[in-house]
Amino acid sequence: MAAQSYVAISELHPNFSHPTVAGVIIGKTDVRSFPDRKNVGFDRFTFGFTIKDSPDYFINVTAWGNDGYINGLSGSFSIGDYVTIDNPLVVTKDPEKEDRFCPATPSFFRLLVTEAHSQVRLCADMDTINRLLPLIHLPVKDSRDFYSLGDIVANGQSLDGNVINILAAVRSIAEPKQFTTSDGRKGQRLEVKLFDDSVTSFSLVCWDREAIQLVQTLIPKETVLFIADAKIGFDSFRNCMAATVNSKTIITVNPDTKEASLLFSYAKQVSESGALDEDEKPENVPVDSISDVYTVSQLKKKAQESPEAFFGITYSFISKLDLDTSLSKVIRTRCSRCKYQVTEDLQSCTNSLCPGGEQGVSASTGFDLLVDFTDHTGTLQACSLRSPVAEKTLGCTIEEFTSLTEEGRTAMKWKFLLERCKIYVKILPSTKMRTGIKGAVVACSLADPGEVKQHMSALL
């Protein structure tokens, strides 16, 4: 059987008769409908996608038809699939109109697909697939043409409404939220948290199902994105800048570029160090807003079921509190930028990928303890108790603690050890990078016996 002959996107022209094009899907929009002006009472359906067949050439495709054809066609392939398009109509594009709402392409043309004249199929030719395979990791814009998250934050509202390119790593992916508009249309929203070597958390919001489906396949802290033509806006509710995926946006996952490779190495190292967890400061929620009470087993169960961090109160005994061990295990100095542990005599951070680079070290010293707490249902081990929460819990400063004798530190330890405490805790569920749940103490004090009785009876 003869090999299939394809027309390259770079060679397409309206004069071509019955062309066949092969490419990888690099972008796709949701299905939309419009009233059919020729057939009153009926709707026409459409969606768009973008295909690429070489490092430098890609083209937009629009499909039109009835409900069954368009929804069936849209459901037959996704971003990242390889397709062939038989007999599309090649038309000259209107750059001003098309580039406002569709990805900007280097082609002077666009393709139209209809049920009567065209056919879109998943590509079954392995030679063609192998040729197209590397293209999915090549950004559609110059790999050096992007804003860092720090650049976006620094520019602030001057970027409001602009469309820019972003290179960033995925920090976390929230669950999609469904909603219904005032006119009865159903929608969805998903928020992704990004980070790079300049900013530890930045919001990217997805509204389209296609974008949401793509994002949900990503692995947090192991994925770098080149986001071409993301819209930047000011989030007045959170008083910060945020990015939005729109119909122009093309997301390249783990780009094959030098810049992305450097960011991937940084993301991997900073994630494994636990620095991203450290940045999620326990005090970012007011203590008086935490009201849910849990047993230890309930905390563990919820952590297994929930992909996101949560806060709670537990009435438990502190079963491990090593205050009388070596001071170096109780008090530590960490880099203020990347949270790596450093010694005070160093002139720079030991982390080669620290955002501070060759700058002088900026460090902070504080309590850095791991505590266990136990109730009748089990033990939660190695929960962090750090400054400034530790100072409030222990009732002393670092200077006062370091001046204590070993006997004094042991006496302070037994003031809390095996005593029932009211512990406000933040729980970080397990991730691909870290097995088991991780707890951070937000506040801790000796519990009132009457309060303990009231809450524990409600839990039993």
Helices and strands as residue ranges (DSSP letters): G 9-11, E 20-28, E 32-35, E 43-52, E 58-65, H 67-74, E 82-86, E 89-92, H 95-101, E 109-114, E 119-122, H 126-132, G 133-137, H 149-155, G 156-159, E 163-173, E 177-180, E 186-195, E 202-206, H 209-216, E 224-235, E 240-244, E 250-253, H 258-272, H 275-279, G 282-284, G 287-289, H 296-305, E 310-320, G 327-329, E 331-335, E 341-342, E 363-375, E 378-386, H 389-394, H 398-402, H 406-416, E 420-428, E 438-446, H 449-459
